[in-house]
Amino acid sequence: MTKHLHIGGLVAAGFDPTGAFLLTVSHAGRGVFSTTTWERIARDSTLAYPTNGCAIGIGPIEGLSIPITEIDYYTGILRFSGPSGFTSFEYESGTLTVTYDRGA
């Protein structure tokens, strides 16, 4: 399964401790996506860039310090895996591609 999330200016992303939510950090603020539906369920346009490898959650993960992976500024690509190891993420040119592979 592949899903495409359009997120302009993404600089970092990470999961809450349960893996139920993906926190995204962009030049336009923060968003939270459900990892079940991949729908955005929270948005805050206040700039809050990561510090010390973490970003502060909003919405259902309000106030949690979320470990994040930051974009490689040399390549413009952000790659990371989901907590289960079955989901991979790649961000390039405004699109976060979510690929789910449980192994055929």
N, C-alpha and C positions, 0 to 999 in steps of 0.2 A: 504494500500500500504506500502511496506517495501523496502527500498533501503539501500545498504551497501557501505560505502565509506571507502577505505583502506588508512589510515593515520597513518604511523608509528610514535611513540613517541609523540602523541598528549598530550598537557598539559593544554590547555584551548581553549574555543570557545565562540563566541558571534555574535549577529546580528547587522547590521547597523540600523539606525533609521527607515528606510522604511521597513525593513524585507526582502528586496530583495536579500541580500547577507549574507552569513555565513563566518565569519573570523575564521580561525583555526590557532592555535599557537602550534608548535611542537619543538622538539629538533633539527629539521632540517630547521627551519624557519617558514614562514607564508604562508597560502594559502587562497584564496577566492573562494567560491562556489556560483553559482547561486541557489537560493532556488526554482526556477522554473524547472530547468533541473537537478540539482545536479551535474553538470559538473564543474570541477575546471576551473576558468577563469583567475586566477592570481596566481603567485608563486614568492616568494622571499626567497632565502636561507640564508639571513642575520639573525642571531639570534636576536630576539627582544622579550624577555619574558615580560609578563604582569607586570605592576606596579600599585599599588593602585586600583586593580580590573578592569583595562582597558588595552587594547592593541591598537597599532596604525595600522590603515588600510593600505592596499596596493591596487594597481590596481584601480578599479572603486570607491573604498572608501579610496583612498590615503589620508593620513594625518588625517583622522577622529579618534577620541578617541572612541573606541568601548568597552562598558561594557562586560565583559566576565565572564564565569563560569570556575573555575579551577578544575582539577582532584583531587579526594580524594586520596592522596598519601598513605594512610593506606590500602585502598581496591584496588587501581589501576583502579577505575571506575569513569567515568565522566558521569553525568546525568543532563539533562536540557530540557526545553520545548521551542518550537518556539514561536514567538511573537503572533501568532493567538491562541495558546493554543491547536490547533488540531494536532500539530506535536510534537513528543517526540524523544529525542536523547539519546543514550547510547553508550559509548565508552569503549571497553575492548579489550585488546590483539591485538591492531592494526586495529580494525574495528569500525567505527562509524555507528551504526544502526539507520536509520531514519525511524520512523513509523508514518504514517499519518492516523488519525482516526477521521472522522467527526461525528462519532456516527451513528450507523446503524439504 
